[in-house]
Amino acid sequence: MTPLISLDALQTLDAIERRHSFAAAAEELHRVPSAVSYTVNKLEEDLGVALFDRSRRKAELTATGRLVLEQGRRILKASEELTALARRAADGWEVELRICIDSILSCDPVYDLLEAFQRVQPKTEIRLIEEVLGGSWDALSDDRCDLVIGAEGAPPAPGFALHSLGEVEFEFAVAVGHPLTKLPMPLPASAIQDYPTVIVADSSQRLPVRSSGLLDGRSRIIVPTIEHKIDAQCKGLGVGYLPRHRIVQELADGKLELLQLDAPRPPEEISVAWSRGNTGKGLKWFVGRLKRMMFDPVRGVLMQKL
């Protein structure tokens, strides 16, 4: 079915209303006034409604005409945006770039990159998501993101490109004044069995879930993110390993205390990961920047390589 209202007719109504006359609209649209009048008359005839009140010396929009114009301007704006999206896509820039930040990191190290990217390509929409453990790989495998920052471990399948950022260091932390702080160090695994372990749940939807830093406590408190895990351990609800760079403030504020276990947890390598077949310019820009950076395990920031 052929639509009764064309973009040309909507553009004509918009010009008439903004310029306050048919003649001025014709000048803006580079047409003769009779062509503008014909467009309006044809639209009124097709719709079977009057868009202008011609009983007065100056033609004014009717209530129906005002409704058509207001809704029509939304259509014109959407048409302009669609045109811009198509042109950007043809030029290789993504309409939307989806970046997954693993929960082991905070978003802070990425904000400077986002600010720099906006100066280069402000029209690409950036969508940030947070995943936990294998959830980052799951999101990339399931095409829920284009780039992962902070992916832990090896990829679950071929087809992914990686760039190592460095290693995250973990410390066993408990609330200040916790009973474990009264015991001699290093603590054996048996010493923590009477206290709940706070565990961050893997956010994978399709891939097998991963576990990380599990301890032999008799009970567990499962939380959705590292942030929740830090809060729970500050409140003394449980114990467990935490990324050293994420608890600097809590240690300084006297909310957490570090303890030594006889079997410390080794550092975890984190990487930038993306699909090899993705050739978007936005992705290429971020990967290029991240390849020149490394993770500082003490301050938790991404630093330029020396």
C-alpha positions as CSV (number, residue, x, y, z in Angstrom):
1,M,0.0,0.0,0.0
2,T,1.4,3.4,-1.0
3,P,1.6,5.8,2.0
4,L,-0.7,8.8,1.7
5,I,1.8,11.1,3.4
6,S,5.2,11.4,1.8
7,L,8.4,12.9,3.3
8,D,8.2,15.6,0.7
9,A,4.8,16.6,1.9
10,L,5.9,16.7,5.5
11,Q,9.0,18.8,4.6
12,T,6.6,21.2,2.8
13,L,4.3,21.5,5.9
14,D,7.4,22.0,8.1
15,A,8.7,24.8,5.9
16,I,5.4,26.6,5.7
17,E,4.9,26.6,9.5
18,R,8.5,27.7,10.2
19,R,8.5,30.4,7.5
20,H,4.9,31.5,8.2
21,S,3.9,31.6,4.5
22,F,3.6,29.5,1.4
23,A,5.8,31.9,-0.6
24,A,8.6,31.9,2.0
25,A,8.4,28.1,2.1
26,A,8.6,27.9,-1.7
27,E,11.8,30.0,-1.5
28,E,13.4,27.8,1.1
29,L,12.5,24.6,-0.9
30,H,13.6,26.2,-4.2
31,R,10.2,25.8,-5.7
32,V,7.6,28.0,-7.2
33,P,4.7,28.9,-4.9
34,S,2.2,27.0,-7.0
35,A,4.2,23.8,-6.5
36,V,3.9,24.3,-2.7
37,S,0.2,24.9,-2.9
38,Y,-0.2,21.8,-5.1
39,T,1.6,19.6,-2.6
40,V,-0.6,20.8,0.3
41,N,-3.8,20.5,-1.7
42,K,-2.9,17.0,-2.9
43,L,-2.1,15.9,0.7
44,E,-5.5,17.3,2.0
45,E,-7.3,15.6,-0.8
46,D,-5.6,12.2,-0.2
47,L,-6.2,12.4,3.6
48,G,-9.7,13.8,3.2
49,V,-9.1,16.5,5.8
50,A,-8.3,20.2,5.9
51,L,-4.8,21.0,7.1
52,F,-5.0,24.8,6.8
53,D,-7.8,27.2,7.7
54,R,-8.1,29.4,4.6
55,S,-11.0,31.5,5.9
56,R,-8.6,34.0,7.2
57,R,-6.2,36.4,5.4
58,K,-3.3,34.2,6.5
59,A,-3.6,30.4,6.2
60,E,-3.2,28.8,9.5
61,L,-2.9,25.1,10.5
62,T,-6.1,23.5,11.7
63,A,-6.0,21.2,14.8
64,T,-5.6,18.2,12.5
65,G,-2.9,20.0,10.5
66,R,-1.0,20.7,13.7
67,L,-1.2,17.0,14.7
68,V,0.1,15.9,11.3
69,L,2.9,18.4,11.5
70,E,4.0,17.5,15.0
71,Q,4.0,13.8,14.3
72,G,5.5,14.4,10.9
73,R,8.5,16.2,12.4
74,R,9.2,13.0,14.4
75,I,9.2,11.1,11.1
76,L,11.5,13.6,9.4
77,K,13.9,13.4,12.3
78,A,13.9,9.6,12.3
79,S,14.5,9.7,8.5
80,E,17.5,12.0,9.0
81,E,18.9,9.8,11.7
82,L,18.4,6.7,9.5
83,T,20.2,8.4,6.7
84,A,23.1,9.3,8.9
85,L,23.3,5.8,10.3
86,A,23.4,4.3,6.8
87,R,26.2,6.6,5.8
88,R,28.3,5.9,8.9
89,A,27.8,2.1,8.4
90,A,28.9,2.4,4.8
91,D,32.0,4.3,6.0
92,G,32.9,1.5,8.4
93,W,31.9,3.1,11.7
94,E,29.6,1.2,14.0
95,V,26.2,2.5,14.7
96,E,26.6,1.0,18.2
97,L,29.7,-0.4,19.9
98,R,29.1,-2.7,22.8
99,I,31.9,-2.9,25.4
100,C,31.9,-5.4,28.2
101,I,34.0,-4.6,31.3
102,D,34.7,-7.6,33.4
103,S,33.6,-7.2,37.1
104,I,37.2,-7.7,38.2
105,L,37.8,-4.1,36.9
106,S,36.0,-0.9,37.7
107,C,34.7,1.3,34.8
108,D,37.0,4.1,35.8
109,P,40.0,3.1,33.7
110,V,37.8,3.0,30.6
111,Y,36.2,6.5,30.9
112,D,39.2,8.3,29.6
113,L,39.2,6.1,26.5
114,L,35.5,6.8,26.0
115,E,36.1,10.5,26.2
116,A,38.9,10.3,23.6
117,F,36.8,8.2,21.3
118,Q,33.9,10.7,21.4
119,R,36.2,13.3,20.1
120,V,37.0,11.1,17.1
121,Q,33.5,9.6,16.4
122,P,30.8,11.1,18.6
123,K,27.9,9.6,16.5
124,T,28.7,6.0,17.4
125,E,26.6,4.9,20.4
126,I,28.6,3.2,23.2
127,R,26.9,0.6,25.3
128,L,28.7,-0.6,28.4
129,I,27.8,-3.9,30.1
130,E,29.4,-5.7,33.1
131,E,29.9,-9.4,33.3
132,V,31.5,-11.7,35.8
133,L,34.1,-14.5,35.3
134,G,33.1,-16.6,32.2
135,G,30.3,-14.2,31.6
136,S,32.7,-11.9,29.6
137,W,33.6,-14.7,27.2
138,D,30.0,-15.8,27.1
139,A,28.9,-12.3,26.1
140,L,31.5,-12.2,23.3
141,S,30.7,-15.7,22.1
142,D,26.9,-15.0,22.1
143,D,27.4,-11.7,20.2
144,R,26.1,-9.6,23.2
145,C,29.3,-7.4,23.0
146,D,32.0,-6.5,20.5
147,L,34.9,-6.0,22.9
148,V,35.8,-7.3,26.3
149,I,38.2,-5.4,28.6
150,G,39.4,-7.6,31.5
151,A,38.6,-11.0,30.1
152,E,40.0,-13.7,32.5
153,G,41.8,-16.8,31.3
154,A,41.8,-18.4,27.9
155,P,39.0,-18.1,25.3
156,P,36.5,-20.9,25.2
157,A,36.8,-21.5,21.5
158,P,38.8,-20.4,18.4
159,G,38.0,-17.2,16.5
160,F,38.9,-14.7,19.2
161,A,41.8,-12.3,19.3
162,L,43.5,-11.4,22.6
163,H,45.9,-8.8,23.9
164,S,47.2,-9.2,27.5
165,L,46.8,-6.2,29.8
166,G,48.7,-7.8,32.7
167,E,47.9,-9.5,35.9
168,V,45.4,-8.8,38.7
169,E,46.7,-9.5,42.2
170,F,44.4,-11.0,44.9
171,E,44.5,-10.6,48.7
172,F,42.6,-12.5,51.3
173,A,40.6,-9.9,53.2
174,V,38.3,-9.8,56.2
175,A,36.5,-7.1,58.1
176,V,38.7,-5.3,60.7
177,G,38.3,-7.0,64.0
178,H,37.2,-10.3,62.5
179,P,38.1,-13.4,64.7
180,L,40.5,-14.6,62.0
181,T,42.7,-11.6,62.6
182,K,43.6,-12.9,66.1
183,L,45.1,-16.1,64.8
184,P,48.8,-16.6,63.9
185,M,49.8,-16.2,60.3
186,P,49.9,-17.8,57.8
187,L,46.4,-19.2,58.2
188,P,45.9,-22.9,57.2
189,A,42.8,-23.6,55.0
190,S,41.2,-25.4,58.0
191,A,41.1,-22.1,59.9
192,I,38.5,-20.5,57.6
193,Q,36.0,-23.4,57.6
194,D,33.9,-21.9,60.3
195,Y,33.3,-18.7,58.3
196,P,31.2,-18.1,55.1
197,T,33.0,-17.5,51.9
198,V,31.7,-14.7,49.8
199,I,31.5,-15.8,46.1
200,V,30.8,-13.8,43.0
201,A,28.4,-15.6,40.7
202,D,29.5,-16.3,37.1
203,S,27.2,-14.4,34.8
204,S,27.5,-16.8,31.9
205,Q,24.2,-17.6,30.1
206,R,25.3,-20.3,27.7
207,L,28.9,-21.3,28.4
208,P,29.7,-23.5,31.5
209,V,30.1,-21.3,34.6
210,R,33.5,-20.8,36.1
211,S,34.5,-20.5,39.7
212,S,37.3,-18.4,41.0
213,G,39.1,-18.2,44.4
214,L,36.8,-20.8,46.1
215,L,37.8,-21.6,49.6
216,D,36.8,-24.5,51.8
217,G,34.4,-22.6,54.0
218,R,31.3,-24.6,55.2
219,S,28.9,-22.0,53.8
220,R,28.9,-19.5,51.0
221,I,27.3,-16.1,50.3
222,I,26.8,-15.6,46.6
223,V,26.7,-12.1,45.2
224,P,26.4,-10.7,41.7
225,T,29.5,-8.5,41.4
226,I,32.9,-7.7,42.9
227,E,31.4,-4.5,44.3
228,H,28.8,-6.5,46.2
229,K,31.5,-8.9,47.4
230,I,33.6,-6.0,48.8
231,D,30.6,-4.6,50.6
232,A,29.7,-8.0,52.1
233,Q,33.2,-8.6,53.4
234,C,33.5,-5.0,54.8
235,K,30.3,-5.8,56.8
236,G,31.9,-9.0,58.2
237,L,29.4,-11.3,56.5
238,G,32.1,-13.5,55.1
239,V,35.7,-13.8,53.9
240,G,37.5,-14.3,50.7
241,Y,40.0,-13.1,48.1
242,L,39.6,-9.6,46.6
243,P,41.4,-7.8,43.8
244,R,44.1,-5.7,45.5
245,H,43.4,-2.6,43.4
246,R,39.7,-2.6,44.2
247,I,40.1,-2.4,48.0
248,V,42.7,0.3,48.4
249,Q,40.2,2.8,49.9
250,E,38.6,0.2,52.2
251,L,42.0,-0.7,53.6
252,A,42.9,3.0,54.1
253,D,39.5,3.6,55.8
254,G,40.1,0.7,58.2
255,K,37.2,-1.4,56.9
256,L,39.2,-4.4,55.7
257,E,42.3,-6.1,56.9
258,L,44.6,-8.4,54.8
259,L,45.5,-11.8,56.1
260,Q,48.1,-14.3,54.9
261,L,47.1,-17.9,54.0
262,D,49.6,-20.7,53.7
263,A,48.4,-21.3,50.1
264,P,48.0,-17.8,48.6
265,R,46.0,-17.3,45.4
266,P,48.2,-16.7,42.3
267,P,47.6,-13.6,40.1
268,E,45.1,-13.7,37.3
269,E,46.0,-12.6,33.8
270,I,43.5,-10.3,32.1
271,S,43.2,-9.5,28.5
272,V,41.4,-7.4,25.9
273,A,39.4,-9.8,23.6
274,W,37.4,-9.4,20.4
275,S,36.1,-11.5,17.5
276,R,38.6,-11.8,14.7
277,G,35.9,-11.2,12.1
278,N,34.9,-7.9,13.4
279,T,36.4,-5.1,11.2
280,G,34.5,-2.1,12.6
281,K,36.5,1.1,12.8
282,G,35.4,1.8,16.3
283,L,36.5,-1.6,17.5
284,K,39.8,-1.1,15.7
285,W,40.3,2.3,17.4
286,F,39.8,0.9,20.9
287,V,42.0,-2.2,20.3
288,G,44.7,0.1,18.9
289,R,44.6,2.2,22.0
290,L,44.4,-0.7,24.5
291,K,47.4,-2.4,22.8
292,R,49.5,0.5,23.9
293,M,48.4,0.2,27.5
294,M,49.0,-2.1,30.5
295,F,47.2,-2.7,33.7
296,D,48.7,-1.4,36.9
297,P,47.8,-4.0,39.6
298,V,48.4,-1.5,42.4
299,R,46.4,1.5,41.3
300,G,44.0,-0.4,39.0
301,V,44.4,1.9,36.1
302,L,45.3,1.4,32.5
303,M,48.7,3.1,31.8
304,Q,50.6,3.8,28.7
305,K,53.5,1.4,28.1
306,L,56.9,2.8,28.5
